[in-house]
Amino acid sequence: MHMFREIKPQQLQENPFTMIGKDWLLITAGDKNKCNTMTASWGGVGVLWNQDVCTVYIRPQRYTKEFVDREKEFSICVMDASFRDALNLCGTKSGRDMDKIGACGFTVDYEGDTPYFDEARVVIVCEKLYAQELKPEHFLVPGYDERYYPDKDYHTMYVGRIKKVLVK
């Protein structure tokens, strides 16, 4: 952790819309024996239940979901633009079939037992508070179900309490 310093969530200067929707995130979970990561461009940060939280969304077929479901914590890494090819790989290939982290050349480090990447510019470590599968009957806008879930592979939403924010 020598290259990072810890800040309070309120001190984070990144624009969440840019950080999540444009720069993308890597959601990573696992332990010191094995971890997996995936690219995400949907998510949020805010306050819920009087706590600073992140929300992330993972489809059921994603290998990383098994790791997030099993562990108490996950990390969110924000990478700079020089890692776009690696982010594309992490979003299109499965860790079931290849060593994505090795292929990207990422250095895994840990905050406690929670893996993250030294190459990140921002790391957010989250403790899972809540998980719920999105359901078609809860869409209030016509067409969203068909548009975003033609295969009926509804995301699970995870709400994580922000335990630590690390920045370079």
Secondary structure, DSSP 8 states (H G I E B T S, - for coil): -TT-EEE-GGG--S-HHIIIIIS-EEEEEE-SS-EEEEEE--EEEEEETTEEEEEEEE-TT-HHHHHHHHSSEEEEEE--GGGHHHHHHHHHS-TTTS-HHHHHT--EEEETTEEEETT-SEEEEEEEEEEEE--GGG--STTHHHHH-TT----EEEEEEEEEEEE-
